[in-house]
Each structure stands twice: as structure tokens, then as C-alpha cells.
Amino acid sequence: MGKPYSIDLRERVQAEVENGQSRRAAARRYDVSASFAVKLAARVCRTGSAEPARQGRPPGGGKLAPYLTALLEWVSAEPDITMPELAAKLKAEKDVAAHPASLSRVLLKADYCFKKNACGLGGRARGRASGS
């Protein structure tokens, strides 16, 4: 992900525009793209600030957050349910399509983990036997 231009540069470009220079001329003077100067002026007009917008995904839980309680209830009721089965159940009951890996990440974020042992039954992960 790219880094935004510094506040100092943003303010200098905006000051040039406010002093009557065209956006493109201000961009040439400070060796930035014309697109940056145009978008900066529009942002200052819209928000009143030359601060860059927040980068990255917006905070929140994503599309599965509203269904977390239902997912946790289903997993608690049927502890050996697989992620593909959970995805199919979510689609059938809530009409929400989700990839099994997404469901796994949501359950891990909710501090829910379930480790299966070698026999396929739920339980603690087996360690090495001592003395062998």
C-alpha cells in the first residue's frame, strides 16, 4: 500500500491553488501529478482539510459479523461440523454465501478453536509420549 504525501506538501499545493494558480500549475511546481492536485482541491473543498483519507479496510467485522452468534450456536450444538458444512448451513438458513476459510477466520477471531485428534474425535492435541 502506498504512502500518502506529507501534510506539508499537501498544504503547499493547496495554498498555491488558493492563491489563484491552476491545479495543474501547482502540481507542476511541486512535481506531483495533476490528478493529485485536482483530488486534493476537491478533498479540501469537501472536508475542509488537506489530511489524507484513512487507508485500508474500514473498521468493522465484515459481512459475517451479524451472523457470528448464529455461527457460534451452530458450532456449539454440533462441535464436529466442518467448515464446508457450516458454509452450506449459513447459505441455507441465512442466505449468505461465505467461503469455508472465511468462516474459519471469523471463528478464530471469536477465540473459538477446536482441534481434532488423530481418531477424528474432538479433544486435545496429542503430544509426544515421554520415555519412548
N, C-alpha and C positions, 0 to 999 in steps of 0.2 A: 504494500500500500504506500502510495506516495506521501510525502510530507507537504503540508501547506506552506505557502510563502510566509515570511515573517510579518509580524504586525507592523513593524517599522516600514517595510517596503509597501505593504498594503496601504498604510496611511499616506505615504508619499505619493503613490499613484492616485489615490482618491483626492488628495489636495490639488494635484495638477488638474484633474477633471473639474473640481470645484472652482478653480481659478480661471476657467474658460478654455482650457486645452481640450481637444477632442480626446476621446478614449483611446483611439489608435495612436495619436501623437504621444500621449502619456505612456502608452505601452512601449513605443519605440525608444523613448527617452530612458526608461528604466530596464530595457532589454527583457521584457516579458511579452507573452503573446497578447494579441489584440483581444482574443477571446477572454483571457483573464481580466483585462481591464473592463471589458463590457460587462462580464458577470459580476465583477467587484462593484461597479457602479450600481448595477441592479440590486445587488445584495444590500448595499448601503441605503439605497432608496427604500427597500422593503423593510429592513430591520433597524436601520439607523446605526449600524455597527459594521466595521470592517473585519471583525473577528471571523475566522474561518468556521465553517459548519463542522459539527462533530462527524468524525469519520467512523466507518464500521457499521455493524448492525445496530439497530436501535435496541435499547434495553427492553427486556421482556422475556417471556417464556416461549415464544413461538406458537405455532398453531396447535401444539399438543397440550399446552398449559391448561386450557379449560377442561380437558378430559383426564387430567392427572389423577384425580380422586377415583374416577371410574376405573382407570387402569390399575391403580393400586388395589382396589377392591377385587378386581378380577384376578389379579396375581395372588392375592391373599387367599381367595376362595379356591383357586386351583394352582398350587405352587409349582407344579411341573409343566405349566403351559409354555409352549415355545414362542419365540418372538413372531414367527410367521402366523401361528395360530392366533396370537394376540392381535396382530395386524388385521387378520380376517374378521375377528370378533369386533374390533373397532369399526371396521368398514360396514359390517352387517348391522350393528346396533346404533352407531352414531353417524354413519355415512361420511366417515373421514378416512381418506386414504393416507397411510403412513408406511414408510419403509421399516422393516424389522430393525435395522440398525438405528434408526431414529428413536424407535420405542426403547431400545436398549439404553441409548444415551439419556433419555428422559428418566428412566427408572434409576440409572446410576446417579444422576443429579439429585434425585429424591432420596439418596442414600439407601436404595434398595438393591441388594445384591443376593444372588442365590448361586451357590457353587454346587455343581453336581459331582458326585464321586464316580469312581470307575464302574460301579454297577449300574449307573444311571439313576440312582436314587439321590434325593437331596441330602445334603449333610456337609460336614466339614471336609475340607480338602485334606487328603491323607499326606502325611509327611513320611520321611524315611524311617524305617524301623531301626531302632538302636541295637547295636551289637551284631549286625549282620555284615 
